[in-house]
Amino acid sequence: TAKIINFDRYDKNSFIAINQFRVDTHNTKPFIIPDIVCFVNGLPLVVIECKDEDVSEPMSEAFTQIQRYANRRTTDDPFAAGIEEGCERLFHTNLFSVITHGTEARCGTLSADFDFYLNWRDIFPEEYAEGANIEPSGRQEILIKGMFNHEILIDIFRNFPLFKQKDDNTIKLICRYPQYRAVGKMIERLQKGTDWKSRSGVKWHTQGSGKSLTMVFLVRKMRHIADLREYRILMVVDRHDLEDQLAETAEYTGELRHDPKTRQIQNIIENRQALMKLEGDTADLNLVMIHKFGENKEYSLESLIKSGIVPKYESFTVINESEKILVLIDEAHRSQGGEMGDNLFQAFPNAAFTGTPLITPRHKATTCERFGQAAGDFIDTYKMNDSVKDKATVDIKYIGRKSQDDIPYKEEFDTTFETTFKQRTSEERIEIQHRYGTMIAYLESADRIMKIAHDMMEHYVANILPNGFKAQVVASSILAAVRYKIALERLIPEFIKASEEKPEEERDEVTLKRLKMLKVRAVVSSCGNNEDAIIRKARIEAHDDDAVVNFKKDFNE
């Protein structure tokens, strides 16, 4: 087998950049001349288009030119279909392209729309940043040193491209700079750490920054490093829907096994007993829900809670003492502090752990401390403000709201509670109140939900619906979600009637039409065979209406 790229010795490759590289096309234009084409061992990996600062919309113009070179420029003219104006062969081995003017520079893949051409705002490894201008005025310099350094370019080419299907289209992705940096820092810890604490840590990356893809990039790179490729890797989540999402993303590692008949993923640990499959030293990838480390052998967690019983988990025995285990915990802050988190750490006493953080005074220890680090000592940080600056995330605005609630018959409430749980010790009654009897009941209260639902509908109909947008409600529990769904459905006719009764000159016919089209669906997980009827009904409605897919469509679709 001929190896075109030397991935193990990046300095043994040939790196050539050619200015004004002419490519004969033999179509509507006899040739194209990209400003710069970068070759590695003769393969054109990067195409760069540069525009003068005095050009109107220079970045958009550069993007359009890249699209034209690749025969990907779209047109609404039906008579122009099939006319070629570029050279697709130039992009057969394309890793990414760059559009630039002045000191501004952005990168994107062949399939990326203009909005997904983004800045590369950091240089990692840090030794390559020496002397670089890291201010916004130096974005071109940062991109050059952060992506075109020979070692980094070969690393990105080998470990960080992905191809995913969206409808009938294949989309090419590469890492963004925070993903590349985070993977590099995690690799450093794994290689330099001398015990589980020094090899573990917390990565604080904001929502929507591609944390699951970062896991995929990490797994792929580890498999190409001699002292890390033998690691057994465990991805941990705390919800069924997250397990499904992570499994879909984990397919890009190429390590998921499927049953040849059912096509079900075999890497998912389905129950507590199946955890014993992790005893060996096989270098593979597995997915598991944290609850598998907290299941009672006889009763489900939910049935215990509904019975008012505080679950008493049995202590875990050690499953695997190997140091060559990496546990990647998604949304670790939600589950790392209790018995299930304790059992997870106990099951793999020498493993390296990484997760996402929680930093609040009400927790005895921050996630960093739980993962063996000092409070605030993160592997890497990429916060919401960073993502907004990068135009990777839309700035989120919050409006604070309060609900005024009280318990009108507190003495009767206290008496009923004491009667119901009189067989319990005082310590157990306190624990039941702490876990379940106060906050959950409060958040699921029908009166409270109706008041909040009415407030949400008023705000939505007045401010959001006229602009043609939909809305999501995130609830504290499955029951609360279903109750919000029912409450909002009951309110819609009231708001339709109020809108219809307005004088004609005040009535917004477009908003009224959208209001009449509104549907409310609760996307919730199954609660088992004995789930409440209102939950089952709401869940089936959402499934039958394909609620998630339809939610993403415009009102007119």
HELIX and SHEET records of a PDB file:
HELIX    1   1 TYR A   10  LYS A   12  5                                   3    
HELIX    2   2 PRO A   58  TYR A   69  1                                  12    
HELIX    3   3 PRO A   78  ALA A   80  5                                   3    
HELIX    4   4 GLU A   88  PHE A   91  5                                   4    
HELIX    5   5 PHE A  114  PHE A  116  5                                   3    
HELIX    6   6 GLU A  126  ALA A  129  5                                   4    
HELIX    7   7 PRO A  136  GLY A  138  5                                   3    
HELIX    8   8 ARG A  139  MET A  147  1                                   9    
HELIX    9   9 HIS A  150  ASN A  159  1                                  10    
HELIX   10  10 TYR A  177  LYS A  192  1                                  16    
HELIX   11  11 TRP A  196  ARG A  199  1                                   4    
HELIX   12  12 LYS A  211  MET A  222  1                                  12    
HELIX   13  13 HIS A  240  ALA A  250  1                                  11    
HELIX   14  14 GLU A  251  THR A  253  5                                   3    
HELIX   15  15 GLN A  273  GLU A  279  5                                   7    
HELIX   16  16 ILE A  290  PHE A  293  5                                   4    
HELIX   17  17 LEU A  301  LYS A  306  1                                   6    
HELIX   18  18 ALA A  332  ARG A  334  5                                   3    
HELIX   19  19 GLU A  339  ALA A  347  1                                   9    
HELIX   20  20 THR A  367  ARG A  370  1                                   4    
HELIX   21  21 MET A  384  LYS A  389  1                                   6    
HELIX   22  22 LYS A  410  THR A  420  1                                  11    
HELIX   23  23 SER A  426  ILE A  432  1                                   7    
HELIX   24  24 GLN A  433  GLY A  437  3                                   5    
HELIX   25  25 MET A  439  LEU A  443  1                                   5    
HELIX   26  26 ALA A  446  HIS A  459  1                                  14    
HELIX   27  27 TYR A  460  ILE A  464  3                                   5    
HELIX   28  28 LEU A  465  ASN A  467  5                                   3    
HELIX   29  29 ILE A  478  GLU A  500  1                                  23    
HELIX   30  30 GLU A  509  MET A  517  1                                   9    
HELIX   31  31 ALA A  533  ASP A  544  1                                  12    
HELIX   32  32 ALA A  547  PHE A  551  1                                   5    
SHEET    1   A 5 PHE A  15  ASN A  19  0                                        
SHEET    2   A 5 ILE A  36  VAL A  40 -1                                        
SHEET    3   A 5 LEU A  43  LYS A  51 -1                                        
SHEET    4   A 5 PHE A  96  HIS A 101  1                                        
SHEET    5   A 5 GLU A 104  GLY A 108 -1                                        
SHEET    1   B 2 VAL A  23  ASP A  24  0                                        
SHEET    2   B 2 PHE A  31  ILE A  32 -1                                        
SHEET    1   C 2 PRO A 161  LYS A 166  0                                        
SHEET    2   C 2 ASN A 169  ILE A 174 -1                                        
SHEET    1   D 6 LEU A 285  MET A 289  0                                        
SHEET    2   D 6 ARG A 232  VAL A 237  1                                        
SHEET    3   D 6 ILE A 325  ILE A 329  1                                        
SHEET    4   D 6 ALA A 352  GLY A 355  1                                        
SHEET    5   D 6 GLY A 201  HIS A 205  1                                        
SHEET    6   D 6 ASP A 380  TYR A 382  1                                        
END                                                                             
